[in-house]
Amino acid sequence: MKAITHPIQQSAAFLLLGLVFMALSSCAATYRDHGYVPPESDLAEIVVGVDSRDSVAEAVGLPSTAGVLNDSGYYYVKSRVRFFGALRPKEINREVLAISFTEAGIVQNIERFSLEDGEVVTLSRRVTDQTVRNDTFLRQLLGSIGRFSPGAFE
């Protein structure tokens, strides 16, 4: 095998090697963490049947989400998403901590859920198709030509 000794050939070889390295490194997975779940040591301070909403907020912090029905509970959610090249991002880990309260605001239960416990919920979008139009300003302007009656200008 002949060694590369010409400076232009060496530059081209380094450029090619750099491009190969960049292509390989772009295929490496990257991760994004989102949310917060209190550690077990902080949760140990909460006593079921004794602590209130305020004492829970002081011990572990305010939740990222609260119950929508009469403030039924606190929900702490933490997730990890993997990005890999041109593929769609995939959630690989999710942890949900649910603290439920009685009507009097006292801690009733503390539960943990993971991604394996979850169910896929299909959201429906209710839009009336007849009123939704994708007209540009120019199309609306030109479309109104001829719709005027002579009586409208008097």
C-alpha positions in Angstrom: 0.0 0.0 0.0 1.3 3.4 -1.0 1.5 6.1 1.6 -0.1 9.5 1.0 2.6 12.1 0.8 1.1 14.9 -1.3 -0.4 17.8 0.9 -3.6 17.9 -1.1 -4.1 14.2 -0.8 -3.5 14.4 3.0 -6.0 17.3 3.3 -8.6 15.3 1.3 -8.0 12.2 3.5 -8.4 14.3 6.7 -11.6 15.8 5.3 -13.0 12.5 4.4 -12.0 11.1 7.8 -13.7 14.1 9.5 -16.9 13.6 7.5 -17.0 9.9 8.4 -16.5 10.7 12.1 -19.3 13.4 11.9 -21.7 11.0 10.2 -21.0 8.3 12.8 -21.4 10.7 15.7 -24.7 12.0 14.4 -26.2 8.5 14.8 -25.5 8.5 18.6 -28.6 8.6 20.8 -29.3 11.7 22.8 -31.6 11.9 25.8 -33.8 14.6 27.3 -35.2 14.5 30.8 -38.4 16.4 31.7 -40.3 16.9 34.9 -39.7 16.2 38.6 -40.6 13.4 41.0 -39.7 13.9 44.7 -37.1 11.4 46.1 -38.1 8.7 48.4 -36.4 10.5 51.4 -38.7 13.5 51.0 -41.8 11.2 50.6 -40.9 9.5 53.9 -41.8 12.8 55.7 -45.4 12.6 54.5 -47.8 10.7 56.8 -51.0 9.4 55.3 -54.0 10.5 57.2 -52.1 13.3 59.0 -50.5 15.7 56.4 -52.5 18.3 54.5 -52.0 19.8 51.0 -49.9 22.6 52.5 -47.6 20.4 54.4 -47.1 18.1 51.3 -46.2 21.2 49.2 -43.7 22.2 51.9 -42.2 18.8 52.2 -41.8 17.8 48.5 -42.7 21.0 46.5 -45.6 22.0 44.4 -46.7 19.5 41.8 -46.3 19.9 38.0 -50.0 18.9 37.7 -53.0 18.9 40.1 -56.3 17.1 39.8 -58.9 18.7 37.6 -61.9 17.6 39.7 -62.1 19.6 42.9 -58.3 19.5 43.4 -58.5 15.8 43.9 -54.8 15.2 44.0 -51.2 16.2 43.2 -49.4 14.5 40.3 -45.6 14.6 39.9 -44.5 13.4 36.4 -40.9 12.7 35.2 -40.1 11.3 31.8 -37.0 10.5 29.7 -37.1 10.7 25.9 -34.5 9.2 23.5 -33.7 10.9 20.2 -31.9 8.7 17.7 -30.9 10.1 14.3 -33.9 10.8 12.0 -36.2 8.4 13.9 -39.2 9.7 15.8 -38.4 10.5 19.5 -39.4 7.7 21.9 -40.3 7.9 25.5 -38.3 5.3 27.3 -39.1 6.0 30.9 -41.9 7.7 32.7 -42.6 7.9 36.5 -45.8 9.3 37.9 -46.3 10.0 41.6 -49.9 10.5 42.6 -50.8 11.9 46.0 -54.6 11.9 46.6 -56.5 13.8 49.2 -59.8 13.5 51.1 -62.4 16.2 50.7 -61.0 17.7 53.9 -57.6 18.1 52.2 -55.8 15.3 54.2 -53.5 12.8 52.4 -55.4 9.7 51.5 -53.0 7.7 49.4 -49.5 7.9 47.7 -49.0 5.8 44.6 -46.3 5.4 42.0 -46.9 4.5 38.4 -44.4 3.8 35.6 -44.5 3.7 31.8 -45.5 0.0 31.9 -48.6 0.9 34.0 -49.9 3.5 31.5 -52.4 3.1 28.8 -52.5 4.9 25.4 -55.3 7.4 25.4 -56.6 8.5 22.0 -57.6 12.2 21.9 -60.3 13.2 19.6 -60.5 16.6 17.9 -63.9 18.0 17.3 -63.8 20.5 14.5 -66.7 21.4 12.2 -65.3 21.0 8.7 -67.8 23.3 7.0 -66.6 26.5 8.8 -62.9 25.7 8.6 -61.4 27.0 5.3 -57.9 27.4 4.2 -58.3 30.6 2.2 -55.4 33.1 1.8 -56.0 36.8 2.0 -55.7 37.2 -1.8 -58.2 34.4 -2.5 -60.7 36.0 -0.1 -60.2 39.4 -1.7 -60.6 38.0 -5.3 -63.5 35.8 -4.2 -65.5 38.8 -3.0 -65.5 40.5 -6.5 -68.9 40.4 -7.9 -70.7 39.8 -4.6 -71.6 43.4 -4.1 -75.0 44.6 -4.9 -75.6 48.2 -6.3 -77.8 48.9 -3.3 -74.9 48.4 -0.9 -73.2 51.6 -2.1 -76.1 54.0 -1.6 
